[in-house]
Amino acid sequence: MSVLQISHFSKDYNGKKAVEDLSLEIQAGEIYGFIGHNGAGKTTTIKAVAGILPFTQGEILVDGVSVRQDPIACKRKIAYIPDNPDLYEFLSGVKYLNFIADIFRVPKDQREERIHRYAEVFGMTEDLGSSIGAYSHGMKQKLSLIAALIHEPKLMLLDEPFVGLDPKAAHDLKQIMRRLCDEGGAIFFSTHVLEVAEKLCDKVAIIKSGRLAASGSMDQVRGDESLEQVFLELVDDERA
């Protein structure tokens, strides 16, 4: 079952193509890594899938529903975490989580159980009563992860999710990502940490200058080389 289908997606800014004719498909149960250098088109693609960035060329389906035709239905199935979470800093952590739970209409008993469970996992239980404005970057990232998980999304979109996380939180996030996929969900995340992608991903796509350079299972993409070697070869080809 396809959870995310991107078909011939293109996006331009002032006549310059940021992403051109990109097609990808992510099945239920898959952790899919999206790799490319800065400016390659990773964030543009993820924001379009999340329904944040409008587009006119191509089609994006989330669990069979068009992002362009029914963005609200798609957003109910999605959790999106940008690389730099923008939170309501005047709220306490727990008030923010309840606000997100209200948006997704998560019942009281379910939200309380999930807030408790994930706050324990990420070591945030004692900090939820504090103002978000007093949080460190890492704490804000952990809070955004808890908020993203509160409605048990079908598809998680993560932009550089491991940057700023301490080693334990990064390990816990990897376990949560795998559990979500084992339960029928899917993960689409960008990263420049190739070792993480190599160990964690079921499939991977490499994008350069807005175009898909390689995609498939990890074994298909890297062949007899490491993912780092394949990526560097593609980047070198582009610069040659």
Salt bridges, closest charged atoms under 4 A:
GLU20 OE2 - ARG211 NH2 3.18
ASP21 OD1 - HIS8 ND1 2.73
GLU30 OE2 - LYS203 NZ 3.02
ASP63 OD2 - LYS77 NZ 3.21
GLU89 OE2 - LYS140 NZ 2.50
ASP102 OD1 - ARG111 NH2 2.85
GLU112 OE2 - LYS108 NZ 2.63
GLU113 OE1 - ARG117 NH2 2.92
GLU152 OE2 - ARG114 NE 3.89
GLU160 OE1 - HIS192 ND1 3.03
ASP166 OD2 - LYS142 NZ 2.93
ASP172 OD2 - LYS168 NZ 2.66
GLU183 OE1 - ARG179 NH1 2.95
GLU198 OE2 - ARG222 NH1 3.06
ASP202 OD1 - ARG178 NH2 3.22
ASP219 OD1 - ARG222 NH2 3.20
GLU238 OE1 - HIS37 NE2 3.30
